[in-house]
């Protein structure tokens, strides 16, 4: 049922070099996802999106980016952690008394 990953390419994702790259990519995506605020918001007299299609786009983006995506990612990673814990428990050898 469980497959031990022996492919060196897949195991290489656990290296610190890949961690730094993933962190940089995550920060870049975070900044780019908020870049629309610079040209699509009126900051005076109150901070609000421009009316019309941009307001709809901003609302949908907020719903998906802040509502669905974090929950989906948390669920996927929770499942992967759960499967990894089950795999680790099966690997532990019990010493006879």
Secondary structure as GFF3:
##gff-version 3
##sequence-region A 1 97
A	DSSP	alpha_helix	8	11	.	.	.	ID=ss1
A	DSSP	three_ten_helix	12	14	.	.	.	ID=ss2
A	DSSP	alpha_helix	16	33	.	.	.	ID=ss3
A	DSSP	alpha_helix	36	40	.	.	.	ID=ss4
A	DSSP	beta_strand	41	42	.	.	.	ID=ss5
A	DSSP	beta_strand	48	49	.	.	.	ID=ss6
A	DSSP	alpha_helix	53	62	.	.	.	ID=ss7
A	DSSP	pi_helix	63	68	.	.	.	ID=ss8
A	DSSP	alpha_helix	69	91	.	.	.	ID=ss9
###
